Amino acid sequence: MGFNTSVIVLNDALHEIENDKDFGKKLGKAVRKLSLPHTYGIDISSGNHANVATVIETHHADYTSLLACGGNCVSVLGEIYGYRHNTESVQVQLLAMLADNLGYKVVKKGK
């Protein structure tokens, strides 16, 4: 199934991306660089912007990454095996993983 990569694009700089004939090459280079060990958050420059986009993380398509996006940046909160993140079971796995990482447990409410 391959790999997936998460990228954040700064909408204020879309005009720079649209006019940058080399943006695709820059994106490809950043994704390949991100695949190296201990490499995180590769900024892509264009025009007079240092970071019109940032390549955040890459993972195998059989996994799901949990990301939080805001403030012009993204945090990787965790990753689990399983790609059906539109199902309750995988959503509960994601919730439990995040809770466990923070020292909490997930308990289903009683009816």
C-alpha positions as CSV (number, residue, x, y, z in Angstrom):
1,M,0.0,0.0,0.0
2,G,2.9,2.4,0.3
3,F,3.4,5.4,2.5
4,N,1.5,8.6,3.4
5,T,3.0,11.9,4.3
6,S,1.3,14.8,6.1
7,V,2.0,18.4,5.0
8,I,0.7,21.7,6.3
9,V,0.2,24.5,3.7
10,L,0.1,28.1,4.8
11,N,-2.9,29.5,2.9
12,D,-1.5,33.1,3.0
13,A,1.3,31.9,0.8
14,L,-0.8,30.0,-1.8
15,H,0.1,32.6,-4.5
16,E,3.8,31.8,-3.9
17,I,3.2,28.1,-4.4
18,E,1.1,28.7,-7.5
19,N,3.9,30.7,-9.1
20,D,6.7,28.4,-8.0
21,K,7.5,26.0,-10.9
22,D,9.9,24.1,-8.6
23,F,7.5,23.6,-5.7
24,G,6.8,19.9,-6.7
25,K,10.5,19.2,-6.7
26,K,11.0,20.9,-3.3
27,L,8.1,18.9,-1.9
28,G,9.5,15.6,-3.2
29,K,13.0,16.5,-1.8
30,A,11.5,17.3,1.6
31,V,9.4,14.1,1.8
32,R,12.5,12.0,0.9
33,K,14.6,13.9,3.5
34,L,11.9,13.4,6.1
35,S,12.2,9.6,5.6
36,L,15.7,9.8,7.1
37,P,16.0,8.8,10.8
38,H,15.6,11.6,13.4
39,T,14.3,14.2,10.8
40,Y,11.2,16.1,11.7
41,G,9.3,19.0,10.2
42,I,10.9,20.0,6.9
43,D,10.0,23.5,5.8
44,I,9.6,24.3,2.1
45,S,10.4,27.8,1.0
46,S,8.9,29.7,-2.0
47,G,9.1,33.3,-3.1
48,N,9.8,35.5,-0.1
49,H,8.3,32.9,2.4
50,A,10.6,30.6,4.4
51,N,7.9,28.1,5.0
52,V,4.9,28.1,2.6
53,A,4.5,24.4,3.6
54,T,6.0,22.0,6.1
55,V,6.3,18.3,5.6
56,I,5.3,17.0,9.1
57,E,5.6,13.2,9.2
58,T,5.5,10.1,7.0
59,H,4.1,6.7,7.9
60,H,3.1,3.4,6.3
61,A,-0.4,3.3,4.9
62,D,-1.4,0.5,7.3
63,Y,-0.9,2.9,10.2
64,T,-2.9,6.0,11.4
65,S,-1.1,9.1,12.7
66,L,-2.9,11.3,15.1
67,L,-2.1,15.0,14.5
68,A,-3.1,18.3,16.0
69,C,-3.1,21.3,13.7
70,G,-3.2,24.9,14.8
71,G,-1.0,28.1,15.1
72,N,0.6,27.4,11.8
73,C,2.1,24.2,13.0
74,V,1.3,20.5,13.5
75,S,2.1,18.2,16.4
76,V,2.3,14.5,16.0
77,L,0.4,13.0,19.0
78,G,1.0,9.4,18.2
79,E,0.5,6.5,15.8
80,I,-1.3,3.2,15.8
81,Y,-1.4,0.2,13.6
82,G,-4.7,0.3,11.6
83,Y,-5.9,2.5,8.8
84,R,-9.7,2.3,9.2
85,H,-9.8,5.5,11.3
86,N,-13.4,6.1,10.2
87,T,-14.5,3.2,12.5
88,E,-15.3,3.4,16.1
89,S,-12.8,0.6,17.1
90,V,-9.8,2.5,15.6
91,Q,-11.0,5.8,17.0
92,V,-11.1,4.2,20.4
93,Q,-7.6,2.8,19.9
94,L,-6.4,6.4,19.0
95,L,-8.1,7.8,22.0
96,A,-6.7,5.1,24.3
97,M,-3.2,5.6,22.9
98,L,-3.3,9.4,23.5
99,A,-4.8,9.0,27.0
100,D,-2.1,6.4,27.9
101,N,0.7,8.6,26.6
102,L,-0.6,11.3,29.0
103,G,-1.0,8.9,31.9
104,Y,-4.8,8.4,31.7
105,K,-7.2,5.6,30.9
106,V,-10.2,5.6,28.7
107,V,-13.4,4.2,30.3
108,K,-16.7,3.9,28.5
109,K,-19.5,5.8,30.1
110,G,-22.3,3.8,31.6
111,K,-25.8,4.1,30.1
